[in-house]
Amino acid sequence: MTRKIGLIPGTGKQSQGLALRLSKAGYNVMVGSRTKEKAERVAGELKEKLHKDNFIGGTYEEVARNSNLIFLVVPYGSLIETIEKIKPNLKPGTIIVDVIVPLVFESGYANCLNEIPCGSVSEYIKSLVSDDIIVVGAFKTISASILNRIEKPLKVDLFMTSDNIEAKKELKEIFLKIDGLRVLDAGLLKFSKTAEQMTAFVININRLNKLHHASFKLVSSK
């Protein structure tokens, strides 16, 4: 299946970083927003940044209707509303890449919300969509700042979770085209909870040690 990539939304800092990286890797990207006007404006700005004409803007519903590889990057508090908007337009076999981390900040420390239905955001999304929609957790631990430094290779690890082995294999081929990115299979969808917690963990490490957007890169002894 040929994958048509869309981002919901595609207008935030993290979304734009993903869009730029995917465009540089050679993919066409549809940028979503609640309003078509904003989506088209951001798509135009992305075209100017890369001098490439492979961005298009549309509403959330249009992205869902015209894409079969959808990156979901909404704030956790907007998740149910967004799923309700796009669900009628999702085609069987569509892959949703869940990038959402349910962060809260308490006494200066980042943490994840404890009471997420089903255990993790990825599992919750899976429970909200039909059985013929595939959910993959990915890009949760990679900061928007790193993604937007498009002149530099990423040089980080991506942890990918899903219950669908074939989808992980397919996405690995796509993500490996992003310069400097190593893609690691992190197991079943339920381990998305660990990736979400790792994000809060690294935010705290960065703040406490005055590091600048440090991320994860695993080191093997061989």
HELIX and SHEET records of a PDB file:
HELIX    1   1 LYS A   13  LYS A   24  1                                  12    
HELIX    2   2 LYS A   36  LEU A   50  1                                  15    
HELIX    3   3 TYR A   60  ASN A   66  1                                   7    
HELIX    4   4 TYR A   76  SER A   78  5                                   3    
HELIX    5   5 LEU A   79  ILE A   86  1                                   8    
HELIX    6   6 LYS A   87  ASN A   89  5                                   3    
HELIX    7   7 VAL A  121  LEU A  128  1                                   8    
HELIX    8   8 ALA A  144  ASN A  148  1                                   5    
HELIX    9   9 ILE A  165  PHE A  175  1                                  11    
HELIX   10  10 LEU A  189  PHE A  191  5                                   3    
HELIX   11  11 SER A  192  ASN A  209  1                                  18    
SHEET    1   A 6 PHE A  55  THR A  59  0                                        
SHEET    2   A 6 VAL A  29  SER A  33  1                                        
SHEET    3   A 6 ILE A   5  ILE A   8  1                                        
SHEET    4   A 6 LEU A  69  LEU A  72  1                                        
SHEET    5   A 6 ILE A  95  ASP A  98  1                                        
SHEET    6   A 6 ILE A 134  GLY A 137  1                                        
SHEET    1   B 2 LEU A 103  GLU A 106  0                                        
SHEET    2   B 2 TYR A 109  CYS A 112 -1                                        
SHEET    1   C 2 VAL A 156  MET A 160  0                                        
SHEET    2   C 2 LEU A 181  ASP A 185  1                                        
END                                                                             
